[in-house]
Amino acid sequence: MFGADRNKKLDIGRFGGKTTIIAQDAEFKGDLFFSGALQVDGRVIGNVEATGGLVRISEHGFVEGIIRAPSVLINGEVTGDVHASEHLELDAKARISGDLYYRFMEMVMGAQISGNLHYLDAALPVTPALQVDERNGSEE
């Protein structure tokens, strides 16, 4: 009952033709911007941002950077904040060092978080990234 609904939401197969995979022995350094799905089986050193879609960090995957996506499924290691504007799922082998921002979250026994949880109220708009005015260094 619950598993069937969960798989519908976070099924990477629904992004056919728009899925990027970082293989287990691969390492990517830099920021990733995409629409569709990303599966990280290897290492990503940089920020990951999806305008629409899913980010999945597998059991062997590692991301060092900020993750921003509508849906995020983590079963590996993340060092950095995670912003899931729609759905966040933490499986049993998830290890996160950073704050989690989520609208809906599922967490399986065994997942570990070293950071704070921030619920995103559906009535409030998702806050954009903080921008600094380079002319005078003030925050906008």
N, C-alpha and C positions, 0 to 999 in steps of 0.2 A: 504494500500500500504506500508507505512513505518512500521507499526506494524507487518505485516507478515514477512518482512525481519528481523526485530529485533528479533522476536521470534525464527527464525531459528538459529541465531547466539548464543543466550543465553538460549536455551531450555535445562533445566536440564535433561529432559527425554532422550536425545540422549546419555546419559552416563549410560544406563540401566545396572544394576548389579555392577556399579562402583560409586555409590552415597553414601556419608556419610551424615547423618543428626544429628545435635546437636539440640535436642528437646527444646521447649520453656522453660521448667522448669529445663533444664540441664545446668551445668556449667563445662567447660573443662579448666583445667589449664595445660599449657605446649605447646610446639611447635607441629604443625601438618604438616606432609609432606605426600603428596599423589599425585596420578594421577587419574583423573576422575572428579567427581563433589563433592562439599561440599555445603550443605545448612545449614546456621546457623540461627536457630530460637531462640536459647538460648544465652548463654554467652561463649565466648572464651577469655581467658586471656593468651596470648602467640602469637607467630608468626604463620602465615599460609602460606604454600608454596606448590604450585601445579606445577609439572613438565609439565603437560598438562591438560587442562580442564578448569573448571569453579568454581568460588567461588561466592555464592549468600548469601547475608546478608538480611534476611527478615525484615519486618517492626518492629518486636519485637526483632531482633537479635542485638548483641553487640559484637564487637571485640576490644580488647585492645592489639595492637601489629601491626607488619608489615605484610601486605598482598602482596604476589607475586604470580601472576597467569596470564595465557594468557588472560582469560576473567574474569571480575569481575562485578557483578551487586549488587548495594547497595541500600537498601530501609530502612536501620536501622542506627545504630550508630557505627562509627569506630573512635577510638583514636589511631592514628599511620599512617604512610605513606602507600599508596596503589600503587603498581606497576602492571599495566595491560599492558603486552607486546603487546596485540592485540586489545582488546576492553574493554572499561570501560563505564558502564551505571549507572547513578545516578537517582533514582526515586524520587518522590515528598517528601518522608519522610526521605531521606538520610541526615545524619548529620555527617560530617567528620571533625576531628581536626587533620590535618596532610597534608603533601604534596601529590599530585597526579601525577603519571608518567603514561602516556598513549600514545598509537599510534592513536586510534580513540576513541572519547568520545561522549556520548549522555547524556544530562542533562535535566531533566524535571523541570518545574517551581515549586519552593518550596524547592528544594534541597539546602542544606547549606554547604559551605566549609569554613573552617578556616585554610588556608594554601596556598601554591603556586601550580600552575599548571605547569607541565613540559612536553612538547610535545616530544615524542620519534620519531625522524626522521627515516623513513623506510630505508634510505640509511646508517644509522649508526647502528652498532651492539648494542644490548641491553647490558648495562654495568653490569658486575657481581657485587655481593656484595663486598664492600671494605674489604680487608683482611689486617690484621695487622701482621707484622712479630714479633712473640713473643720473639725472641732472643734480638732484640734491640728496639722494640716498633715503628718501622717505618712503614709507609703505603706502600703497594705494589700496 
